[in-house]
Amino acid sequence: MKKFLVGPVEIPEEVLDSMHQPSISHRTPAYEKVHQKVEAQLQKLFGTEQEIMINTSSGTGSMEAAIANCFSRGDHVLVPLMGNFSRQFATMCRAYHLDVETIEFEYGESADPAVVEEHLKPETKGIFLTHNESSSGVMHDLEAFAKLTRDRDCLLVVDSISGAGGLPIQMDAWGVDIIITSSQKCLMSPAGLSFMALSDKAWKRTETSDLPRFYFDLQRQREFNKKHQTATTPGIYNLFAVSKALDMMEAEGFDAVQARSKRLADKLRSGLKAMGFKLFAKPQALASDTLTTVYLPGEAKIWHEKLKQKGFLVGGGLVPYQEDTIRIGTMGYVFDQDIDELLEAMKELLDE
Ligand SMILES: *Cc1c(COP(=O)(O)O)cnc(C)c1O
């Protein structure tokens, strides 16, 4: 079965094998070495010289950490909505008693920075942006959004859980304040770890934020990170896996991995369009390079099943489009031949 999943994705054998080794303590040089190496590799992927916080949680944990450490009760924040994951970000901000103003975009559209800018108030403390909306298959130009926050006391907080590793990011050069990702998407590893980096402006906020936190206290985490450790026991085996995956990506070239995702997404989209399939991302949207959502009104479950019978596992649609969309991942361990074979299978099914 060839998998075109959108998280958790397929895990290469080498990555699985890397976990088969004796247990080590997280207070030893052997651990610190892996921690430090992974941090350096993620700095390259994020385009930052800032420290990387390694959290033992899925990506949502780091999203929560960003809110709990850098905001205060009642802060006005903007959350552009364009799908399920951005919606969840808004719900989390509300759970932490932020004053959340959502800006609705149609499913299939990317959020427009010019429209978001119109909602900025002098007291706005943050914009929460989903880099790559994994439900609808659209992505965003982080540099354009960072321009909105760069010169004010407002943080650009980016959920790049299905982006980082697959999409280019220049956190420092663009002025992004917080980048978050997790292990089970473009990093082609088991779920269980998430990673985040904070700008100086975001670190400064951790000194004044009044929200409760303990497990995800980033200042405490930072103290331990100086020694290449974590405050509490990390998912050590997960880190072995991520370390191996990053080595594989670095051997191919981080830029080359991203170029491959883009090339495969282009090939997939043009192949699908040529056969008459409709893409869910609207023509004016920035279609995602790590996952493509195909619009199959009323027939998504049938296509999902038929593809499975042919040996291809794709991602199902998300509410409310679970009957109308399938999602095909071009993140992680997917190559040209896989996309060619998938397109061929879809053509055969169409002919039947
Ligand atoms: C998968 C995903 C999440 C959820 O991440 P978890 O690691 O499951 O917590 C959030 N946002 C986006 C864009 C995602 O793709």
The ligand as a Tripos MOL2 file, in Angstrom:
@<TRIPOS>MOLECULE
LIG
   15    15     1     0     0
SMALL
NO_CHARGES

@<TRIPOS>ATOM
      1 C1         -2.2170   18.2160   11.8870 C.3       1 LIG1
      2 C2         -2.4380   19.6550   12.0950 C.ar      1 LIG1
      3 C3         -2.7130   20.1730   13.3760 C.ar      1 LIG1
      4 C4         -2.8610   19.3000   14.5770 C.3       1 LIG1
      5 O1         -1.6230   18.8810   14.9690 O.3       1 LIG1
      6 P1         -1.4150   17.7600   16.0890 P.3       1 LIG1
      7 O2          0.0320   17.4320   15.9180 O.co2     1 LIG1
      8 O3         -2.3490   16.6470   15.7450 O.co2     1 LIG1
      9 O4         -1.7280   18.3670   17.3920 O.co2     1 LIG1
     10 C5         -2.8570   21.5360   13.5110 C.ar      1 LIG1
     11 N1         -2.7440   22.3480   12.4600 N.ar      1 LIG1
     12 C6         -2.4930   21.9020   11.2140 C.ar      1 LIG1
     13 C7         -2.3890   22.8690   10.0890 C.3       1 LIG1
     14 C8         -2.3380   20.5390   10.9940 C.ar      1 LIG1
     15 O5         -2.0960   20.0810    9.7610 O.3       1 LIG1
@<TRIPOS>BOND
     1     1     2 1
     2     2     3 ar
     3     2    14 ar
     4     3     4 1
     5     3    10 ar
     6     4     5 1
     7     5     6 1
     8     6     7 2
     9     6     8 1
    10     6     9 1
    11    10    11 ar
    12    11    12 ar
    13    12    13 1
    14    12    14 ar
    15    14    15 1
@<TRIPOS>SUBSTRUCTURE
     1 LIG1         1 GROUP 0 **** ****
